[in-house]
C-alpha cells in the first residue's frame, strides 16, 4: 500500500490602515499518516504569463555527486517521481475541478516549471490513464488556516500520485501575483522540490502577494540534481 503524506501551511493576516488582507502565507511540511506541501522565472508583470529571463540548465545532466542546494533542514522531504532513464519526465496537472481563474494560473505555472530540461509539466482537463497525475481542487471552507496544501501517495522511493488543494477564502483576496506564487509553490512540491531557505524565493516556506512567482536558478538546478542522468 502506498504511504500517504501531507504538507500543510498556515496564514497570518494583518490590518494595514483600513484594509484587512493576507500579509504572510506560511507553509510548513510535516509527515502525516493521512495525507497533504503547501505552498520561478522573474515576471515582467505579475500574473500575466510574461516571465523575465532566468538561467536554466541546458540539459538534464547532473554532475557527479550533485545534490540539492539551500534546502530547509526542518522540511520533510518530498519524494520524486520515477523518471524513465533517458526520457523527459511528464507530470499532468488536472484542472477539471478548478474555476477559470485558478485553471489559468495552473497553465502559467506549468509553463514556468517546464523551463526545466528534465520535465514537462502539463495542465490538462483530466489526467490520462497511467500518467503521473496531480489533481487540483478548490476548498472554500473555513476549516484550514492555509492557502494551499499538497497531499501525496508514495511507494517509499517515488511519488505515486498527488492532490493540491487551493483554499479559496484567502486566495480570492490575494492579488494575481500572490495566487500565482502559491500555485507555483505547490506545483514545485508536486514535482519533488522541498522548501528553500532563501527568503525571497517562491519555494521558501513563506510567500505573500509580493513574492516573485518565478523560481530562481537554484530551483532548476535542484531539479537536475533530482532527475538528471
Residue pairs with C-beta under 8 A, 6 or more apart in sequence:
2 153
2 154
2 155
2 160
2 161
3 153
3 154
3 155
3 156
4 32
4 33
4 34
4 35
4 151
4 152
4 153
5 31
5 32
5 35
5 36
5 76
5 78
5 151
5 152
5 153
5 154
6 30
6 31
6 32
6 34
6 35
6 36
6 149
6 150
6 151
7 27
7 28
7 29
7 30
7 36
7 37
7 38
7 76
7 78
7 149
7 150
7 189
8 27
8 28
8 29
8 30
8 36
8 37
8 38
8 144
8 146
8 149
9 25
9 26
9 27
9 28
9 37
9 38
9 39
9 146
9 147
9 148
9 149
9 205
10 26
10 27
10 28
10 145
10 146
11 22
11 24
11 25
11 26
11 145
11 146
11 147
11 170
12 23
12 24
12 25
12 26
13 20
13 21
13 22
13 23
14 20
14 21
14 23
14 24
16 23
21 173
21 209
22 147
22 170
22 173
22 174
22 178
22 208
22 209
23 208
24 206
24 208
25 39
25 146
25 147
25 170
25 174
25 178
25 182
25 206
25 207
25 208
26 205
26 206
27 37
27 38
27 39
27 146
27 148
27 149
27 185
27 195
27 205
27 206
27 207
28 38
28 74
28 75
28 195
28 205
29 37
29 38
29 75
29 76
29 78
29 189
29 194
29 195
29 205
30 76
31 76
35 151
35 152
35 153
36 149
36 150
36 151
36 152
36 163
36 165
37 78
37 149
37 150
37 185
37 186
37 189
37 194
37 195
38 146
38 147
38 148
38 149
38 150
38 185
38 186
38 189
39 146
39 147
39 148
39 149
39 181
39 182
39 185
39 186
39 189
39 205
39 207
40 51
40 54
40 109
40 112
40 113
40 184
40 202
40 212
40 213
40 214
40 215
40 219
41 51
41 52
41 53
41 54
41 112
41 115
41 214
41 215
42 51
42 52
42 53
42 54
42 212
42 214
43 50
43 51
43 52
43 177
43 212
43 213
43 214
44 50
44 51
44 52
46 175
46 176
46 177
46 180
46 213
47 105
47 108
47 175
47 176
47 177
47 179
47 180
47 213
49 108
49 111
51 112
51 115
51 214
52 214
54 115
54 214
54 215
54 216
54 217
54 220
55 217
55 220
56 115
56 116
56 117
56 217
56 220
57 116
57 117
57 220
57 221
57 224
58 117
59 117
60 88
60 116
60 117
60 118
60 223
60 224
60 227
60 228
60 229
61 224
61 228
61 229
62 224
62 225
62 228
62 229
66 224
66 225
66 228
67 225
68 194
68 222
68 225
68 226
69 218
69 221
69 222
69 225
70 196
70 197
70 198
70 218
71 194
71 195
71 196
71 197
71 222
72 194
72 195
72 196
72 197
72 204
72 205
75 194
75 195
75 205
76 194
77 194
78 152
78 159
78 189
78 192
78 193
78 194
79 152
79 154
79 156
79 157
79 158
79 159
79 192
80 158
80 159
80 192
80 226
80 227
81 89
81 91
81 132
81 158
81 159
81 191
81 192
82 157
82 158
83 89
83 118
83 119
83 227
85 229
86 229
88 117
88 118
88 119
88 120
89 118
89 119
89 120
89 132
89 227
90 119
90 120
90 122
90 131
90 132
91 119
91 120
91 121
91 122
91 131
91 132
91 133
91 134
91 190
91 191
92 122
92 124
92 127
92 128
92 131
92 132
92 133
92 134
93 106
93 110
93 121
93 122
93 123
93 124
93 134
93 136
93 164
93 187
93 190
94 124
94 125
94 126
94 127
94 133
94 134
94 135
94 136
95 102
95 103
95 106
95 107
95 123
95 124
95 125
95 136
96 125
96 126
97 135
97 136
97 137
97 138
98 106
98 136
98 137
98 138
98 166
99 138
101 179
102 136
102 138
102 166
102 168
102 171
102 179
102 183
103 123
105 176
105 179
105 180
105 183
106 123
106 136
106 183
106 187
107 123
108 180
109 121
109 180
109 183
109 184
109 187
109 213
110 121
110 122
110 123
110 187
111 121
112 184
112 213
112 214
112 215
113 119
113 121
113 184
113 187
113 188
113 191
113 215
114 120
114 121
114 122
115 220
116 220
116 223
116 224
117 224
118 223
118 224
118 226
118 227
118 228
119 191
119 223
119 227
121 187
121 191
127 133
127 134
127 135
132 159
132 161
133 161
133 162
134 161
134 162
134 163
134 164
134 187
134 190
135 161
135 162
135 163
135 164
136 163
136 164
136 165
136 166
137 163
137 164
137 165
137 166
138 165
138 166
138 167
138 168
139 165
139 166
139 167
139 168
140 167
140 168
140 169
141 167
141 169
142 169
144 167
146 167
146 170
147 166
147 167
147 170
147 171
147 174
147 182
148 164
148 165
148 166
148 167
148 171
148 182
148 183
148 185
148 186
149 164
149 165
149 167
149 186
150 162
150 163
150 164
150 165
150 186
150 189
150 190
151 162
151 163
151 165
152 159
152 160
152 161
152 162
152 163
152 190
153 159
153 160
153 161
153 162
154 160
159 190
159 192
162 190
164 183
164 186
164 187
164 190
166 182
166 183
166 186
171 178
171 179
171 182
174 182
174 209
175 209
177 209
177 210
177 211
177 213
178 207
178 208
178 209
178 210
178 211
180 213
181 202
181 207
181 208
181 209
181 211
181 212
181 213
182 207
184 202
184 213
184 214
184 215
185 202
185 203
185 207
188 202
188 203
188 215
188 219
191 223
192 223
192 226
192 227
193 203
193 219
193 222
193 223
193 226
194 203
195 203
195 204
195 205
196 203
196 204
196 218
196 219
197 204
198 204
198 216
198 218
199 206
200 211
200 212
201 212
201 215
201 216
201 218
201 219
202 211
202 212
202 213
202 214
202 215
202 216
202 219
203 215
203 219
